[in-house]
Amino acid sequence: MPHPTATPFGTWSSPVTSELVASASINLADVLLDGNDVYWVEGRPQEAGRHVLVRHNEDEAKADVTPQLFSARTRVHEYGGAAALVADGIGYFSNFQDQRLYRIEGDGPPVPLTPPAAPGQPDAAIRYADGRIDKGRQLWIGVREDHRQADKEAINSIVALDVTSEGAGTVLVDGNDFYASPRLSPDGRCLAWLAWDHPQMPWVGTELWVAEFDGTAVENPTRVAGGPGESVFQPEWSPDGVLYFVSDRSGWWNIHRRDASGDTVNVCPKAAEFGRPQWNLGMSTYAFLSSTEAVCTYIESGLGKLALLDLETARLTEIDLPYSDFSSVRAQGEKVAFKAGAPTLASAIVVLNPRSGEATVIRKSSLLADDPAIHRHLAAPQPVEFPTPRGQTAFALFYPPKNADHRAPDTELPPLLVRCHGGPTSSASSTLDLRTQFWTSRGVAVVDVDYGGSTGYGRAYRERLHGMWGVVDVEDCAAAARYLVDKGWVDASRIVITGSSAGGFTTLSCLTSSDPAVRRMFRAGGSHYGVSDPEALARDTHKFESRYLDWLIAPYTEADDHRETYRQRSPVRHADRLAAPVAFFQGAEDKIVPPSQTELMVAALRQKGITAQYLLFAGEQHGFRQSSNIQWALDAEFYFFSTLVFRSHGAA
């Protein structure tokens, strides 16, 4: 094998091309079990982002369930999730184009269960998600979101639909702003669900309700957990009819149950997160193997683990697997299935025998990491904990540059790409991300920052961002970069910052910070469908997040003194502080962060004479799903940073 060539950081040639990143990967979500078959939903950039329900049977044959021209994706809460389910071999899914609910059986065509839009009503005005099948009564019970009154806020409810014929269905529960996780007890006599109201977000405050159910209506609803200061996640009924759920009432998302007396018991008290921020519907971190045992995943010190949980003794037995990120955990009998990934392992659908520990991968999001010619270039992250200006510590994953064919001159330190995750209530993922490897294999270090407000570290850590968005996240991203500079790991003169959605806001806020030291830290920025004016966002965004800024910044009204706080946090209002060039990437059909947000910032920069690259992608929404656009955006950002920052390298 030839010796690595001495080449400046940021200029290394790499086999991890943008074309491979965009075309050689799929998105995996929503694992399901039905009998001996495993199902999941694939998002395929190569098919213009179409989402396909896929089946893997016990003969290890894989087949698409949803045919061409159909896409199993819902727009409930805009972020969707739980668009499909399967019961006794029959599939049910929400179709993206018209948002109608369909039934599909065998090789037959999809049959609509819900009516088309009425004359004069917009297409896709009624949306469905997060359903369960009541087999005895032949009902689909799930969440509905009604947008038919265009001049009013959408109406959310829980409905029951007859799965044998087309119809509008019957409303079972309404009156709250949001609903999720309707779950029917094993005997069919009780229905549990989550609900919350503005201005709460589901990771701040939700309520768990239970009611009697006779097949046509719910009676005697009772709130059993939750409230403004408690986030409840994933209610499930055990096989013997006991209600379990995840709550953060202890300060950590732990698994609880409601005992026979109506009291709530923490099943496994632990300083770990068994829950996740509910950006999507249908999320699952635990599943029952029996009435006394469950398989579960939790996050401890920022890394995911999978374990067996004895529900009577609280004993956790960790399952030794080569993964650090788990989601969509399902179990049926002695079969467990989930999605998992690791820093150098692409996310995959895995089937596990919980007794033997034998795990079988049945689908990978990408095969690139299996190619030795690629794998030898993959960088593994190093978890770091760094001090923040508020006397606390925050966390990040640091990826040093790696390329088996190149090395840098001895006197040179690498440029650094600071990545701000979206949300902002979210976290950096430890699963292989080929976009990260695109940078590191070219000689660029990457730090993925879990700033204060990120998930995986308990409720108190999440609440650091309460009223402080645009402050704490900015301080922590700059502190992460400063820490790496002080360690002598990166070149202080070649630091750039990038982020998507809320991460784009953090990026722009760093570049327009009132602290000159923060502004000087970053030589350029990249904003992917990022918020540039939170005041405009407070006035013009979708229902799910329309009051999110009440918690992140302050309650907003036209006559409120808090408007000044919004202006202080608004990057577009402080373009006069901006001295660094910025690249913007925006979906033309984005309803979460509309193009008008980005265009305000672009106009302000160009008026000042600062370089502003603006790429508007037709047919894209919040997050790019088409392979050609993913490739274009990645190449354009690398060229932007490389030309303006990376190639102006100097000795350490």
C-alpha positions in Angstrom: 0.0 0.0 0.0 1.5 3.4 -1.0 2.5 5.9 1.7 0.1 8.8 2.3 0.9 11.9 0.2 1.7 15.1 2.1 -1.2 17.4 1.0 -2.6 20.6 2.7 -5.7 20.0 4.8 -8.9 20.9 3.0 -7.6 19.9 -0.4 -7.5 16.1 -0.1 -9.0 14.1 -2.9 -11.7 11.7 -1.6 -13.7 8.7 -2.8 -16.6 9.9 -0.7 -18.0 12.1 -3.4 -21.2 14.2 -3.3 -22.7 11.9 -5.9 -22.2 8.8 -3.6 -23.5 10.7 -0.6 -26.6 11.7 -2.5 -27.3 8.6 -4.5 -25.9 5.7 -2.5 -28.0 6.3 0.6 -31.6 5.9 1.6 -33.5 7.0 4.7 -34.9 4.4 7.0 -37.8 4.9 9.4 -40.9 3.5 11.1 -39.9 -0.2 11.8 -43.0 -2.4 12.1 -43.6 -6.1 13.0 -46.5 -8.2 11.7 -46.3 -11.9 12.4 -43.0 -13.1 11.0 -42.6 -10.2 8.7 -40.6 -7.0 9.3 -41.7 -3.7 7.6 -40.2 -0.3 7.4 -40.4 2.9 5.4 -37.6 3.9 3.0 -37.1 7.5 1.8 -35.4 7.3 -1.6 -33.6 10.4 -2.9 -33.1 8.5 -6.1 -36.9 8.5 -6.6 -37.3 12.2 -5.9 -37.7 11.5 -2.2 -40.5 9.0 -2.5 -41.3 7.1 0.7 -41.9 3.4 0.3 -43.4 0.8 2.7 -41.1 -2.3 2.4 -41.7 -5.9 3.6 -39.0 -8.4 4.6 -40.5 -11.9 5.1 -39.1 -15.0 7.0 -37.7 -16.3 3.7 -35.5 -13.2 3.6 -37.3 -11.8 0.5 -37.7 -8.1 0.3 -40.4 -6.4 -1.6 -42.0 -2.9 -1.9 -45.6 -2.8 -0.6 -46.6 0.6 -1.9 -46.5 0.9 -5.7 -45.1 3.6 -7.9 -47.0 6.9 -7.9 -47.7 6.4 -4.1 -45.5 7.8 -1.3 -46.1 6.6 2.3 -45.5 10.0 4.0 -47.8 12.1 6.1 -47.8 15.8 6.8 -49.4 15.8 10.2 -47.5 18.3 12.4 -45.6 18.9 9.1 -42.8 16.6 10.3 -45.0 13.5 9.9 -44.0 10.1 11.1 -46.0 6.9 11.5 -47.5 7.2 8.0 -47.9 3.5 7.7 -48.9 0.4 9.7 -49.5 -3.3 9.0 -52.0 -5.7 10.6 -52.5 -9.3 9.6 -50.7 -8.7 6.3 -52.8 -5.7 5.3 -51.1 -2.4 5.0 -52.5 1.1 5.7 -50.7 4.2 4.7 -51.1 7.9 4.2 -50.2 9.0 0.7 -48.1 12.1 0.4 -49.7 13.8 -2.6 -53.3 13.8 -1.5 -52.8 12.8 2.2 -55.7 10.3 2.0 -55.5 7.1 3.9 -55.2 3.9 1.9 -55.5 0.2 2.4 -53.4 -2.3 0.4 -53.7 -6.0 0.5 -51.6 -8.6 -1.3 -50.8 -7.6 -4.9 -53.9 -5.5 -5.2 -54.0 -1.7 -5.8 -54.2 0.8 -2.9 -57.9 1.4 -2.0 -58.7 4.8 -0.4 -60.4 4.7 3.0 -60.9 8.5 3.2 -62.7 10.7 0.7 -61.0 13.1 -1.7 -61.0 16.8 -1.2 -64.4 18.4 -1.7 -65.0 20.9 -4.5 -63.4 24.2 -3.4 -61.3 22.6 -0.7 -57.5 22.5 -1.1 -55.8 19.1 -1.9 -54.2 17.3 1.1 -56.4 19.4 3.5 -57.1 16.4 5.8 -54.1 14.4 7.0 -53.8 11.1 8.9 -51.0 9.5 11.0 -50.1 7.4 14.0 -52.8 4.8 13.6 -53.6 1.5 15.2 -56.0 -1.2 14.0 -58.9 -2.3 16.2 -59.1 -5.8 14.7 -62.3 -6.8 16.5 -64.2 -3.7 15.3 -62.4 -3.2 12.0 -61.4 0.3 12.8 -58.3 2.4 12.1 -57.8 4.7 15.2 -55.3 7.5 14.8 -54.5 11.2 14.5 -56.3 13.5 12.0 -55.3 17.0 11.1 -57.9 19.1 9.3 -56.8 22.1 7.2 -60.1 22.7 5.4 -60.6 26.1 6.9 -57.7 28.0 5.2 -58.2 31.1 7.3 -58.0 29.3 10.6 -55.6 27.1 12.5 -55.7 23.4 11.6 -57.9 21.2 13.9 -56.3 18.1 15.4 -58.3 15.1 16.7 -58.3 11.4 17.3 -60.7 9.6 14.9 -61.9 6.1 14.1 -62.3 5.0 10.5 -64.0 1.9 9.1 -61.3 0.0 7.3 -63.8 -1.9 5.1 -65.2 1.2 3.3 -64.5 4.8 2.4 -65.7 7.4 4.8 -64.8 10.5 6.8 -64.7 8.7 10.1 -65.9 9.5 13.6 -64.2 11.9 16.0 -63.4 10.2 19.3 -61.3 12.9 21.0 -61.0 16.6 20.3 -60.6 20.0 22.0 -56.8 20.0 22.5 -54.4 21.6 20.1 -52.4 18.5 19.4 -52.7 14.7 19.8 -50.3 11.7 19.5 -50.0 8.0 20.3 -53.6 6.8 20.5 -53.2 3.3 22.0 -55.9 0.7 22.5 -55.8 -1.7 25.4 -55.5 -5.5 24.7 -59.1 -6.1 25.5 -60.3 -3.1 23.4 -62.1 -1.5 26.3 -59.7 1.5 27.0 -58.0 4.0 24.8 -54.9 6.0 25.9 -53.5 9.0 24.2 -51.2 12.0 24.5 -52.5 15.6 24.2 -51.0 19.1 24.6 -51.9 22.7 24.0 -50.3 25.9 22.9 -47.7 27.1 23.9 -46.4 23.7 25.0 -44.1 21.6 22.8 -44.3 17.8 23.5 -40.8 17.7 25.1 -41.9 20.5 27.5 -45.4 19.5 28.7 -47.8 16.8 27.5 -50.7 15.0 29.2 -51.5 11.3 29.2 -55.3 10.5 29.1 -57.2 7.2 29.4 -60.9 6.7 28.7 -63.3 3.8 28.3 -64.0 2.9 24.7 -67.0 1.0 23.3 -66.1 1.2 19.7 -68.1 4.3 18.9 -67.2 6.8 21.6 -64.9 7.4 24.6 -66.3 7.9 28.0 -65.0 9.1 31.4 -61.6 10.4 30.2 -59.1 10.7 33.0 -55.7 12.5 33.0 -53.2 10.1 34.5 -49.9 11.9 34.0 -48.3 15.0 32.6 -48.8 18.7 32.7 -47.0 22.0 31.9 -43.8 20.8 33.6 -43.8 17.2 32.6 -43.2 15.6 29.2 -44.9 12.2 28.7 -43.8 10.0 25.8 -44.9 6.7 24.2 -47.8 5.3 26.2 -48.1 1.5 25.6 -50.2 -1.3 27.1 -48.4 -4.4 28.3 -49.8 -7.8 27.2 -51.7 -8.1 30.5 -53.3 -4.6 30.1 -51.1 -2.4 32.3 -50.4 1.1 31.0 -46.7 2.1 30.7 -45.3 5.4 29.5 -42.1 7.5 29.6 -42.1 10.6 31.8 -39.4 13.1 32.8 -41.0 14.0 36.2 -37.7 12.8 37.8 -35.6 15.1 35.6 -34.9 12.3 33.2 -37.2 10.5 30.7 -37.7 7.2 32.6 -40.2 4.4 32.0 -43.2 4.5 34.4 -46.4 2.5 34.8 -49.8 3.1 36.3 -50.4 0.4 38.9 -53.8 -1.0 39.9 -54.4 1.7 42.5 -53.9 4.4 39.9 -50.5 5.4 41.3 -47.5 6.1 39.0 -44.3 4.0 39.5 -40.9 4.7 38.1 -40.0 1.3 36.7 -36.3 1.9 36.3 -35.0 5.1 38.0 -31.9 6.1 36.2 -30.0 9.3 35.1 -30.6 8.3 31.5 -33.0 9.2 28.7 -35.5 6.6 27.7 -37.5 9.2 25.8 -36.8 11.4 22.8 -38.1 14.8 21.6 -41.3 14.0 19.7 -40.6 15.8 16.4 -42.2 12.8 14.6 -45.1 10.7 15.4 -44.8 7.0 16.2 -41.4 7.1 17.9 -40.7 4.0 20.1 -37.9 3.4 22.6 -39.3 0.3 24.3 -41.4 -2.8 23.5 -42.8 -5.7 25.5 -41.4 -9.2 25.3 -43.9 -10.3 27.9 -45.9 -8.8 30.8 -42.8 -8.8 32.9 -40.0 -8.0 30.4 -39.3 -5.3 27.9 -36.5 -4.4 25.4 -35.6 -0.8 25.6 -33.1 1.8 24.4 -31.8 4.7 26.4 -29.2 7.4 26.1 -26.5 7.7 28.7 -23.7 10.3 28.5 -24.8 11.1 25.0 -24.6 7.5 23.6 -27.4 5.1 23.0 -27.6 1.6 24.5 -30.0 -1.3 24.1 -31.0 -3.5 27.0 -33.5 -6.0 28.4 -35.5 -4.6 31.3 -37.1 -6.7 34.0 -40.3 -4.8 34.8 -40.6 -6.3 38.3 -37.0 -6.0 39.6 -35.9 -2.9 37.5 -32.8 -4.9 36.4 -31.3 -3.6 33.1 -29.2 -6.1 31.2 -27.3 -4.4 28.4 -27.2 -6.1 25.0 -23.7 -6.0 23.5 -24.1 -4.7 20.0 -21.8 -2.6 17.8 -24.2 0.3 17.7 -24.5 3.6 19.6 -27.8 4.9 18.2 -31.1 3.1 18.5 -34.7 4.0 17.5 -38.0 2.5 16.4 -37.8 -0.4 18.8 -40.5 -3.1 18.2 -41.1 -6.6 19.6 -43.5 -9.4 18.8 -43.1 -12.7 20.7 -39.3 -13.3 20.8 -38.5 -11.2 17.8 -37.1 -7.7 18.2 -36.5 -5.2 15.4 -35.2 -1.7 15.4 -33.1 0.8 13.6 -29.5 1.2 14.7 -26.3 2.9 13.6 -22.8 3.7 14.8 -20.0 6.2 13.9 -18.6 4.0 11.1 -21.7 1.9 10.6 -24.6 3.2 8.4 -28.1 3.1 9.9 -29.7 -0.2 9.4 -32.8 -2.3 10.1 -31.7 -5.0 12.6 -33.6 -8.1 13.8 -32.5 -9.4 17.2 -33.0 -12.7 19.1 -33.0 -11.2 22.6 -32.1 -14.5 24.2 -29.0 -15.5 22.2 -28.1 -11.9 21.4 -27.8 -12.8 17.7 -28.5 -9.8 15.5 -29.1 -9.8 11.8 -29.0 -6.8 9.5 -31.8 -7.0 6.9 -31.5 -3.5 5.3 -28.8 -0.8 5.4 -29.2 2.8 4.5 -25.9 2.7 2.6 -23.4 0.0 1.6 -20.5 2.5 1.2 -19.1 1.8 4.6 -18.8 -1.9 3.7 -16.4 -1.1 0.8 -12.8 -1.3 2.1 -11.9 1.4 -0.3 -14.3 3.7 1.5 -14.1 2.4 5.0 -10.4 3.1 5.3 -11.1 6.8 5.0 -13.9 7.0 7.6 -13.3 9.2 10.7 -14.6 8.1 14.1 -15.7 10.8 16.5 -14.2 11.6 19.8 -16.7 12.8 22.5 -15.6 16.0 24.1 -16.9 17.9 27.1 -16.0 21.6 27.2 -16.4 24.6 29.4 -19.0 27.3 28.6 -19.1 31.0 29.4 -21.8 30.4 32.0 -19.5 28.2 34.2 -21.1 24.9 33.0 -20.0 22.3 30.6 -21.5 21.2 27.2 -20.9 18.3 24.9 -19.9 17.6 21.3 -18.6 15.0 18.9 -15.3 15.9 17.3 -14.3 14.2 14.0 -10.6 14.7 13.1 -9.7 14.6 9.4 -9.0 11.2 8.0 -7.9 10.0 4.6 -5.7 6.9 4.2 -4.2 8.4 1.0 -3.2 11.8 2.4 -1.5 13.5 5.3 -1.0 17.1 6.0 2.4 18.9 6.3 3.7 18.6 9.9 3.3 22.3 10.6 -0.3 22.6 9.6 -3.5 22.3 11.6 -6.8 21.4 9.9 -9.7 23.8 9.2 -12.8 23.3 11.3 -16.4 23.0 10.3 -18.7 23.7 13.3 -22.1 22.0 12.9 -25.2 23.2 14.7 -27.9 20.6 14.8 -31.5 21.5 14.1 -34.4 21.5 16.4 -33.0 23.2 18.4 -34.5 20.6 20.7 -32.6 17.7 19.2 -29.0 16.3 19.4 -26.0 15.3 17.4 -26.3 11.8 16.1 -23.5 9.2 16.5 -24.7 7.3 13.5 -22.5 7.3 10.4 -23.3 10.4 8.4 -21.7 10.4 4.9 -22.0 14.2 4.8 -19.6 14.4 7.7 -17.3 12.0 6.1 -17.4 14.0 2.9 -15.7 16.8 4.9 -13.3 14.8 7.0 -12.0 12.8 4.1 -11.1 16.1 2.4 -9.0 17.2 5.4 -11.6 19.3 7.3 -12.3 18.6 11.0 -15.9 18.6 12.1 -17.4 19.3 15.5 -21.1 18.4 16.0 -22.1 20.5 19.0 -24.7 19.4 21.6 -25.2 22.9 23.0 -27.3 23.6 26.0 -30.9 22.8 25.1 -29.9 19.5 23.4 -31.5 16.2 24.3 -29.8 13.2 25.8 -28.6 14.9 29.0 -31.8 15.3 31.1 -34.5 17.9 31.4 -32.3 20.5 33.2 -29.9 20.5 30.3 -32.8 21.0 27.8 -34.1 23.9 29.9 -30.8 25.8 29.5 -32.3 27.1 26.2 -35.6 28.2 27.8 -35.8 31.9 26.8 -32.2 31.8 25.7 -32.3 30.7 22.0 -29.8 32.7 20.1 -27.7 33.2 23.3 -26.8 29.8 24.9 -26.5 27.9 21.6 -24.3 30.7 20.2 -22.1 30.8 23.3 -21.7 27.0 23.3 -20.9 26.7 19.6 -18.2 29.4 19.9 -16.9 27.7 23.1 -16.6 24.4 21.3 -14.5 26.0 18.6 -12.4 27.8 21.2 -11.8 24.6 23.1 -10.5 22.8 20.0 -8.3 25.7 19.2 -6.9 25.8 22.7 -6.3 22.0 22.6 -4.2 22.6 19.4 -6.4 20.4 17.3 -7.6 22.9 14.7 -6.5 26.1 12.9 -8.0 29.2 14.5 -7.8 31.1 11.3 -10.0 28.6 9.3 -13.2 28.0 11.2 -16.6 28.0 9.5 -20.0 27.2 10.8 -23.1 25.6 9.3 -26.5 24.4 10.3 -30.0 23.4 9.1 -33.3 25.0 10.2 -32.8 26.0 13.8 -29.1 25.2 13.3 -29.2 27.8 10.5 -30.5 30.3 13.0 -27.6 29.5 15.3 -25.2 29.9 12.5 -26.5 33.3 11.5 -26.7 34.4 15.2 -23.0 33.5 15.6 -22.1 35.5 12.6 -24.1 38.5 13.8 -23.3 38.2 17.5 -23.0 41.2 19.7 -19.8 39.7 21.0 -17.0 40.6 18.6 -14.9 37.6 19.8 -17.7 35.3 18.7 -18.0 36.9 15.3 -14.3 36.8 14.7 -14.2 33.1 15.5 -16.0 32.2 12.2 -14.7 33.1 8.7 -17.9 32.0 6.8 -21.2 30.4 7.3 -23.7 28.1 5.7 -27.5 28.3 6.4 -29.7 25.4 5.2 -33.3 26.6 5.3 -32.4 28.5 8.5 -34.4 31.0 10.4 -33.0 34.6 9.9 -35.9 36.5 11.5 -37.6 34.9 14.5 -40.1 37.7 14.6 -41.3 36.8 11.1 -41.3 33.1 12.0 -43.5 33.9 15.0 -46.0 35.4 12.6 -45.7 33.0 9.7 -45.1 29.3 10.4 -47.2 26.1 10.7 -49.3 25.2 13.7 -47.0 22.7 15.4 -44.2 25.3 15.9 -46.3 28.4 15.9 -45.8 28.9 19.7 -42.5 27.2 20.0 -40.7 30.6 20.2 -42.8 31.4 23.3 -40.5 29.0 25.1 -37.3 29.5 23.1 -37.4 33.4 23.3 -40.6 34.9 24.8 -44.3 35.1 24.2 -44.9 37.2 21.1 -47.7 39.7 20.4 -47.7 42.7 18.1 -48.0 45.1 21.2 -45.7 43.1 23.5 -42.5 44.5 24.9 -41.0 41.1 24.1 -40.9 42.2 20.5 -37.7 44.0 21.4 -36.2 40.7 22.5 -37.0 39.2 19.2 -35.4 42.1 17.4 -32.2 41.7 19.5 -32.1 38.0 18.6 -32.9 38.5 14.9 -29.8 38.1 12.6 -31.4 40.0 9.8 -31.7 43.1 12.0 -28.0 42.9 12.7 -26.6 42.5 9.2 -24.4 45.6 10.0 -22.4 43.4 12.3 -21.8 40.7 9.6 -18.4 40.6 8.0 -18.3 37.0 6.9 -19.8 35.6 3.7 -22.7 33.2 3.9 -24.1 30.5 1.6 -27.9 29.9 1.8 -29.7 26.8 0.7 -33.5 26.9 0.6 -36.5 24.7 -0.4 -39.0 26.6 -2.5 -42.0 24.8 -0.9 -40.8 25.0 2.7 -43.8 25.7 5.0 -41.8 25.6 8.2 -39.2 28.2 7.3 -40.6 30.0 4.2 -38.2 31.2 1.5 -39.1 34.8 2.5 -37.1 34.3 5.7 -33.9 33.5 3.7 -34.5 36.1 1.1 -34.7 38.9 3.7 -31.2 37.9 4.9 -29.8 37.6 1.4 -31.1 41.0 0.4 -29.6 42.6 3.6 -26.2 41.0 2.9 -26.1 42.0 -0.7 -27.1 45.6 0.1 -24.1 45.7 2.4 -21.8 44.3 -0.3 -21.1 41.0 1.5 -20.9 37.8 -0.5 -24.2 35.9 -0.2 -24.7 32.7 -2.2 -28.4 31.8 -2.5 -29.6 28.5 -4.0 -33.4 27.9 -4.2 -34.4 24.4 -4.9 -37.7 23.8 -6.7 -39.9 20.9 -5.3 -38.1 20.8 -2.0 -39.6 21.4 1.4 -38.0 21.5 4.9 -35.0 19.3 4.3 -33.8 18.1 0.9 -35.0 14.7 -0.3 -34.0 14.7 -4.0 -30.6 13.2 -4.7 -29.6 15.8 -7.3 -30.4 18.6 -4.9 -28.5 16.9 -2.0 -25.5 16.6 -4.3 -25.7 20.1 -5.6 -26.0 21.7 -2.1 -23.1 19.6 -0.7 -20.8 20.5 -3.6 -21.8 24.2 -3.5 -21.1 24.5 0.2 -17.7 22.8 0.0 -16.7 25.0 -3.0 -17.9 28.1 -1.1 -15.9 27.4 2.1 -12.9 26.0 0.2 -12.5 29.0 -2.1 -13.1 31.6 0.7 -11.5 30.0 3.7 -9.9 26.5 3.5 -7.3 27.2 0.8 -6.0 30.3 2.6 -4.1 27.9 5.0 -1.2 28.9 7.1 1.2 27.2 9.4 0.2 26.5 13.0 
